[in-house]
Amino acid sequence: MNIGQKVLFELKKEISEVEYTRYIKKLVYDSKRSRSNIVYYTTHNIIIAKWIQSRYAHKMAHLFEVLNEMKPDVHIELKQSQKQEKKNISSMVTHNVEKQNAKSTYLNPSLTFQSFIIGSSNQFAYTTAKSVAEKPGKQYNPLFIYGGVGLGKTHLLQAIGNYHIALGKTVIYTSLEQFMNSFTSHLRSQTMDRFRDKFRECDLLLIDDIQFLSGKEQTQEEFFHTFNELYNTNKQIVMTADRPPNKIVGLVDRLRTRFEWGLMADIQPPGLETKIAIIQKKCELDGIHLDNEIINFIATNMGENIREIEGTLIKLNALSSMLNQRITLEFAHNAIKDQIKEKKENISIDDILKLVSRELNIKPSEIRSKKRTRVVVHARRISIYLARNLTPNSMPQIAVYFGMKDHTAISHAMKKINEIIHNDENFKLLLEELSNKVHTDTQKSV
């Protein structure tokens, strides 16, 4: 049993029998193309390939690391005929002759500036990333992009890389974990000259998840010298992290200072309009047909993690194809109800009350009181609406929480607030904004 088969065997222990038999079991490990830092599996259906890529690639990479001490990039692809493979090889040879000076570690060619959806939450990060791509090694060096999981940091990082690959530049794109594994491997084999040549003789160094440098003293020492070498020769450095440098515990001061030399750009969770635009763009690129009602449903219920939203779209398309059913609102709801339930279970009415109190500048005790002033009633209705839609609590449970007589009071409040939503677009947007903030606050506290 080769390493690729062993990974699938280990994955089988952690997922349902149905998913393993229906999807994972059909994967074929491509041992000829796979290397220590990148591995390939093939399957017969492109939709299934995309779904497995979004749902299990990260887990499979972890299993490779457990079994082989190296964490590679995992790629699930469509199995091609021998004729098509020969055609692709011929095309690759031609492309390599034309771009013989262009070198890179793996970059996803679909992650470009053109495919990045811009909104108010990521406008600054996008603009600075594009500026760095157009004028590398100048005023924004290094560029440090930070933000939560799945918000687009890696997309911008790879967009910079793809921009320069097209210009024939030498680009190194790697996660900090891969950098660290490579460093350890070369250190053991006493081939550090090769390691330094690779990382110090590139035009651009792109490092993902730099926060994992925390506490790694020997790796920090090596990265410090790599950073200095590139910076002193005006080579562009771009890093991403889930937090700004001054929040990375266990990072030595001299590195923290250097990370702040250039420009720091944060990416905030996307607003509803940006999420809708992202879903529409993803559907357009992948040929997925969803009406506006379904798009709004996904955007409202799936949180801010863009990768998770993309995975949901792939899942819907895969199920629709396999079951030969059109994607309706009911179909979408049934397909992702477990994910929605999980998100709701992480949110409490206390979380909602705390947020509404803060945003509307009113005490939680007043919201739960018997007061009937316009401001209090307004805040109470919003809290009830969010509790009903974002938590698993029933109407009787919500009634008890707010000290109301019974569930009919909650039903009346819901009816009233739905009327306001129908007539007041600004109020609808306020509810959507508060809903997004509840999800964001809950994720931060986990």
Protein Blocks (a to p, Z undefined) as FASTA:
>chain_A
ZZklmmmmmmmmmmcfklmmmmmmmpccdfklpcfkbccdddfbfklmmmmmmmmmmmmm
mmmmmmnopacdddddddddfklmmmmmmmmmmmmmmmmmbccddddfklcfklpccdfk
lmmmmmmmmmmmmmghilmccddddddehilmmmmmmmmmmmmmmnopacddddfklmmm
mmmmmmmnopmkmmmmmmmmcfbdcdehkllmgoplmlmmmmmmmmmmmmmnopacdddd
fbdfklmghiafklmmmmmmmccdddddddfklmmmmmmmmmmmnopacdfklmmmmmmm
nojblklmmmmmmmmmmmmmmnopacdfklmmmmmmmmmmmmmmmpcfklmmmmmmmmno
pafklmmmmbfbfklmmmmmmmmmmmmmmpcbdfklmmmmnopablmlmmmmmmmmmmmm
mmmmklmmmmmmmmmmmmmmmmmmZZ
